[in-house]
Amino acid sequence: GWVEKRGAGKDGSDTPERSRVRVHSILAREKDLALAISTPSLRFEPVPGEALLGLEVPTPTPSKVTMREVMDSQDFRKIATKGGLPIALGADAGGDSVAMDLSGLPHMMIAGATGSGKSVCINSIVASMLLTKPPDQLRMLMVDPKQVELTPFNGIPHLVVPVITDVDDVSPMLRGLIREMTRRYKAMADLGTRNISGYNAKSKDSMPFLVLIVDELADLMLVGGFEIEQSLVRLAQLGRAAGIHLVLATQRPSVKVVTGLLKANIPARVAFAVASQVDARVILDSVGAEKLLGKGDMLLVCNDSPKARRVQGTLVLDDEIEKLVSFWLDQKGPPLPPINLEDDEEDAEFGDSVDESLVDKARELALRNPHLTPSLLERRLKIGGSRAEQIVEVLEDEGLLIPR
């Protein structure tokens, strides 16, 4: 007989094995099966702990998963009680709530096409943390080049600085965040502790978690290139013990945006519906995301579940975000300890001036190619886009390059 498991957006059904059939022969008939049961797509997954092949069938009208459902779950409460950073992601194909601890992940990459539910997922992640952490335990940095997704959070006490909308301001902010990470490591070493939880248990002046949320990574990589990637990779490698965590999102998961080095340091990845198998492989290292239904349907990969897990994302409405922001705007708490992200003199000089050794290398390239472009210079010298533009302008003034 059939055993039916009904989830938030999918029906999972399995049946005892009656005959020995090769799996690939079943997978080869995927389109025939989808046509026979009048569904746009199917997904096959082995049933954990059973010699069965599960079949996920999309429901015509997937049920909505609310924040309260996930926050009332045992997993979410357990993470919050232990002092972690609980985030409400949604419900799986079996109807079980999916809650993760961002401090244990310790970073997350999100990709999805327009209308797939990516922005709602970011809102649910932010809302989860705002509902469980006061500003003395959690500070945030937000980057929103599109100026519409994260700007509603402007003014909340958790923000270190207002939401950053100018891409040129991101690189100095990342350098400041790296300096803050270095200061935290020094403070932990002075107390003889190995991570932020040990430091907060011993010190009177506790360190808050620092979460960086970027809504469109592609815009940053386009302008900052290697310099932005270098800073993000360093934060991803060393940030966990210092309580610094990254949530990076993009609509365009190409290899130029989600680079191999960056992906290797961010094990937790969420894929919403994407345009092609190529995009799915970039974000998940496997196919499947191109068959998702949109509207919050996602595949989740992390250290705890290296195989992709199907999840229906939590639905957070705009008016709920407005009420949450209004609540925090009305709170009158004590002044928070400042977190200084400003460039010091050495870093300011490094960021604003052009390194003479780089110019010398660029001159050698210009002698061989008088049509040298900033993008080519960026790749050859492994520098950021703004610095490449500066060097090209210097070479044009010297007459080594043909003016563009």
N, C-alpha and C positions, 0 to 999 in steps of 0.2 A: 504494500500500500504506500501512498504518498504521505510524506511528512512535510507540512508547509510551515515556513518561517516567514512571517510578513514583517518587513522593515519599513523605514520611513519613505523611501522612494523606489524600492525594489522588492520583488517577491523572490525569496530564495527557496527552492524546492529540491529535495533529494529523495532518492528511492533506493532500496537495497539492490545490490548488484545481482543480476539474473544471468548474465552471460559475460564472457571475457571479450571485450571489444577494445581495440587499440584507440588511445585517446586522440591521435591525429586524425583518425577516420571520423570521429565525432566533430572535431574542430573544422574539418573540411566541409561539413554540411551546415556550418553556422548560418549562412545566408538562407538556405532552404528552410531551416528551423524558424528563423526570424519571420520569413514570409508566411509560413504555415500558421503561426500564432499571431500574425498581424502586429508585429512590434518593430520599431525602427532599428533596434540593436540588441544584441545579446552579449553576455559575458560569462565565460566559463572559469571556475575557480575550484581547486581541490578543497574538499571539506576537511578542516583540521581534525586530525585524530581518527579519520574514517577512510576506508578504501572506496571513496565515492567522489564523483565529479559533480560539483555544484553548478547550477544554471541560474544566473541572475536575469530576471525579466523585469523591465521597467513597468511600473504601474502607470495607468493613464493620467491619474491625478495624484502625484506624490503628496503625502501629508507634510504639514509644516512642523519644523522642530523649533521650539521656543527656547530662549535663554533659561527660563525658569526650570524647564524639564531637565536640562543638562546640569544646571547649578544645584538642583536638588539631588543629583545622583551621588552615590557613595564615593565614586572616584574623585569627583570634583571637590567634595567636602574633605576628603582625605588629604588632597594636595594642599588645600587652603589651611588645614589644621597644622600641617607640617611646616608651614611658612614658605611654601613655594610660590610660583607664579601660575595659578590655574587659568587655563583658557578653555572656553566651551566651544568645541568644534562642530558637534552635531550628533547624529545617530547613525549607526552602521546598518547593514542589510538585515541584521537580526533584530533591529529595534533597540539595541543597547546604546546608552549615551556614551559619547566619546569625549573625554576631557583629558587634556595633556598638561604637563608641567613644563612651561617654557624654560625655567631655570635648569631643567634636566635635559632638555632637547639637544643643545642649548640655544640653537638658532633655527630660523625657519625661512624657507624659500617658497613663495607662492607664485603660480603662473596660471593664466587663464585669459581667454579671449573676451572681448567686450560682451557684457550681458551674461557671463557665465557664473557670476556670483563672487568674484574675487574681492570687490570693494566691500560687499556685505560681510565677507569673512574677516577682512581687516577690521571693520567696525565691531564685529563680535569679539575679536581678540582684545581690542582696546577696551571695550565695555566690560569684559570679564575681569580685566585687571583693575579698572576704575571701581568696580563694585566690590573688590576684595582688598585693595591696598590703598591706604591713605598716602598723601604726598611725602610724608617723612620716611616711608618705606619703599616708595617707587617714584622715580623721576623718568620723564620721557623726552625724546627728541624725535620730531616728525619732519619728514621731507616730502613735499607734495608739489612737484613741478606743474601739475595740471591745475592746481589752485582751487579745486572743488571738492576733493574727497576728504582730506584731513583738516582743512581750514575750519570746519565747524567746532573742532576741539580747541581752538584758540581761546586763551584766557583761563583754562583750568590750571589749578596750582601745581599739577604734576609736571607741567612743561618747564624745561630748563630755559628755553628761549621760545619765542613765538614760532609757529609752524613755518619752516623754511620753504619758500616758493622759488627763489632764485638759485639756479643750479650752480652759479659761480660761488655761492656762499657755502656750498657743501664741503668742498675740499678743506678749507680752513677749519670748519666744524669738526671734520673727521680727525684732523691733526690734533685739535684740542681734546677730542675724546680719547685719543691714544695717550696724550700726556696725562689725562685723568686716570687712565688705566695704570700707567706707570706709577703715579702717586699712590694709588691704592695698593699696588704690589709692594711698594716700599713700606707703607703703613702696616701691612700684614706681616712683612718680614720683621719689622721692629717688635711686633707683639708675639712673633713665633707661631703665627697661624698660617694655614695653607689655603683658605678660601674665605669668602665673605661671611658665611654663617659662623665660622669659628671666630672671625674678627668681631662680629656683632655680639657674640656671647661673652667676649672678654672686655671689650672696650665700652666706655661710657658714651662715646660719640659713634653711633652706629652709621654704617654706610647704607644708603638706599640702593635698590636695584636700579640700573640704568638700561632702558630699552630704546633702541633706535628703530624707528619704523619708516621705511621708504616705500612710497606708493608706486613709483615708476622708475625702476632701476635702469631701464634702457636710456632714458634721458641723461642720467648721470654718466653712464659709460660712454655715451656719444660725445659729451663735452670733456669729461675728465679722463677717460680712457685708463691708461696704465696706472696713473697716480691714484685714481679712485679705487681701482681694483686692489692695488697694493695695500691701501689703508683698510679696506673692508676685510681682506684676507688676514691681515695682522690682528684686527679686532676679533675675527671669528676664531683664530687660533688660540688667542690668549685671554679673551674676554670672560670666559665662563667663571673662572675662579674669582675674578674681580667683580662679578655680578653685573657684567655688561652683556646684553643679548641683542641680537639683530633679527628683525622681521623684514625681509626684502620681497617686494612684489613686482611683477612685470607682466605686460600684455604680450610681449614679444620674446619668448624664450629661445633666442638664437644663441649660437656658440659664442658670438661676440659679446653678448650680454651676460648669459649664465656661463661663465668660463669654467674650464675644467678645474682650475685651482680653487676658485670660489666654491664650486659645487662640492669639491672634496672636503671642504671644511664646514659645510652646512648639511648634515645628514638628514634632517627633517625637511621633507619637501611635500608640497601640496599642489596637485594639478587639477584644475577645473577643465572644462571643455576647451580644447585647443583646435587649431585649424587643420593640423596634419600629423601624421605619424612621426615626422622629423621633429616637430615641436615636442611631442610626447616623449620621445627618446631623450631629448636634451634635458628635460626637467626630471624625468623619472628613471632614465636608462632602460625603459621598456615601453612598449606600445600599450594602448588602451584608453588614454585620455582623449583621443580623437573621437571616441564613441560615446563619450559622456553626454548627458541630456541637457546640461546647462541648468540655470536656476539653483545653484548650490550643490549640484552633483559633483563629487570630487573623489580623487584617489589620493590616499595618504601613505607616505613611506617615511619611516623613522627607524631608529636603532632597535626599538622594541618589536617592530613588525617590518622587516626588510622587504617582504612581499607587499605589493600595493593593496591597501584596504579601502573598500568602497564606503563612502560616508555621505550622508545628506547633511549639508551645512546648516548651522543655526540661522534663523531669520531674525534680524534686528531692523526694525523700522526707523525711518528718519526722525519721527516724533519721539521715539524712545531715546534716541541719541540726544535730542534737544533737551529732554527732561533730565537726563543724566548730567549733561554739561551744565544746565541751569542749577542743579543741586550743588555741584562743586563750586560754581561761581558765587553762590550764596554763603559758602562756608567761610568763617572768620577764624582761621587758625593762627598759631604763632609763626613768626618769620622762619623760613627754611634756610638751612646752611647753604651758602652760594656754591655753585659748581662752575668754576672758571674755565671756559673753553676758548678764551681769547688767545690769539697768537702772541708769543713773547717776541722780543726783538730779533732773536736769532731766526725763529721760524718765519717771522714777517719778512725778513730780508731774503730768506730762502724762497718764500712764495712769490714775492713781487719782482725780484731781480732775475736776470738771466745768467746762469752759471757760465763763466767764460770757457771752461773746458768743454761744455756741451756745444757752445758756439764754434769752437775750433773743430770739433768732429763734424758739425754741420757744414762748415766751410769746405772740408774735404769732400763731403758728399755733393755739395753744390758745384765744385769744380768738375765733377764727373757728370752731373745732371743739372743743367741750368733751369730746368722746369720742375725742380724739387717742390713738392707740395707739403702743407702741414700734416696731412694724414700719413704720407710716406715717412716724413721725419719722425712722427709719433711712433710708428712701428719700428723704425731703424734704431732710434735712440731710447725707446721704451720710456717715453715721457708723456705727460698729460697734454690734452688738446690745446689748452690756453697757452702753455709754455711753448709748444711747437709753433703756434701763431706768432708769438713774440720773437722767436728766433728767425722765422721766415721774414718778418718785417725788418729785422736787423740786416739780414743778408741782402734783401732787396735794396735797402738804403746804401749798402756797400757796393752795389752793382754786380754782385755775384749771381743773382737770380733775375730772370726775366720777370718784370712786374706782372701780377695777375690781372 
